[in-house]
């Protein structure tokens, strides 16, 4: 069942991911209903994203925000919860700076384990909101932490600060 697959994607032993699973369960089950239109799925009549291209593009070859992810997030709440997208973006914009501060602290202390943990959380939350370049940067820092190579993460952190600023601007412009 599609709803079960959706829920499996957030299954984990992490309390935060368990909470996300509980929050998404009714939405995923509603989306799996055969009478409900699923964007981008088989039989989809959606021809174009309603997300303006100017908002999601950056100077890099990859967009700041993936338009398909943004569109799907906007449709996720459906008619039952049109404010869901705004809530997700608000949470991301409020909580991400603190996670980045933890990452910077781990870099400053030269703590590879803390670097790996903080980067892992950031990688996932950025990917969930379509910030794929930023997610890839945090993945690189996560791998550097796992390899106990904190120095490898430092230049990536510099690039991720710039990318996060672009992601913030893009998300704010969508609200």
N, C-alpha and C positions, 0 to 999 in steps of 0.2 A: 504494500500500500504506500502511496506517495507520502502521506502524512508521517508514517513510521520512518521512511527514509529521511525525511526532513528532520525529525526528532533525533535520529541516530547521529546526525552530524554534530549535535551538541552534547552527546553522551560522554560523561567523564566522571572521575572521582572528585573533581574540583568542585567546591561549594558554589563558586560563581557560575560555573557551567551548568551545575544542577539547577540553580535558580533560573538561568536562561532557558533551560529545557522546560521547566514548569511554566514559565511565562509564554513560551512559544507553542506549547502543546495544543491549546484550543485553536490557535491560528493555523497551525499546520494541518490539523484535522479538518478544519473548515475548508482549507485550500485543497484537500484531497477529495472533496466531494465531487462526484462526476458531473454535477450540474453547474459547478463554479468554473469560470474561465481562469485558466492558469497562464499568465503571460509567457510568451516565448515557447510554450509547450506545443504538442501536436495539435494541429488545427487552429493555432493562434492566428488571429486576424490583425494583430498589431503590426503595423508597417513601419512605425518610426517611434523612437523614444521621445517622451515629452521633456526630457532633460536637455536644456540648451547646451549645444556643443561648446560655446564660448566659456561656459562655466567649468567644464570638466577638462579642458585641454591645457597643457602646460608647454614649456619650451622643450621638454624631454620627448622622446619618441612615444612614450606611453602617456595616456591621459592622467591627470591628477586623480580623477575619480572615474571608475568604470561605469559608463552610462547604463549598461544592462543591470548591474548590481543596484544602482540608485533607483532605476525604474521599478525593479522587483521589490525593493524596500518600500517604495511609495505605495505600491499596490498591496503590500502584505497585510495592512490593516483593513483594507477594503472599505466597504461602506460602514462597517461596524466600528472602526477606529481610525478615522482619517488622520488623526494627530499622532499616530504611532511613529511615522517617519520623523516628525519634529522631535518627539520624545527621545528617539534613538540618537539623533544628531546632538541634541542638548546634553544627553548623558556623556556621549563621546567627547564633546568639546569641554565639558566640565572635568571629567575624570582623567583624560589623557595627559594633560600637563603634569599631574602628580606622578603618573607612571613614568613619564619621561624624566622627571626629577629623580626618581629612584634609579633609573638607568644611568643617568649622569653621575649620581652618587656612587654607584657600583663601579663606574669607570674611574672616578676620582680615587676610590679606595683600592682599585686594582683587584676587585673581587669578581672572579670569573663566574662563580655560582650565582651570585645576585644578578650579574649581567645577563646570564642565560635566562633566569626566571623572568626578569622584567622585560627583556626583549621578546620572550615567548608570548607574554600577555599582550604586549603592544602589537606584535605581528598578527595575532588573531583578531583583535578588535579592529585594526586597520583594514584587514581583508574583508571582514564582515560589512564594513561601510564602503567598500569599493576603492579604498586607497591602496591599490595594489603595488605601486612603486614603493610607497612608504612601508608596506608590509614586507616587501622583499628586502628592504634595507634592515628592518628589524630582524628578519630571518638571518641575514648575514651576521648581525651582532649576536644573535642567539647561538649560531654555529661557532663564532669566535669564542664565546663564553664556554661552550661545551668543550672546545679544543684548548681551553685555558690560555688563550692568546688575546688578552685584553687589548694589546697594542693594535691588533688588526681591526678592532671595532672603533677606534678613535676617529679615523677619517670618515667612516660611515656615519658616525654620530653627527659630524659636521654637516654632511649632506642631508641627513634626516631632519635636522633643524629647519633647513630651508624648505624641504618637502612638506614638513608638517605645517609650516606657515601657509603654504599654497593650499594644502588640504583644508585648513581652517577657513581660509577665504572662500574656497569653492563651496564648502558645506554651508557657511553662513549665507552665501548668495542664493542657496536653494530654499532657504526658510521663508 
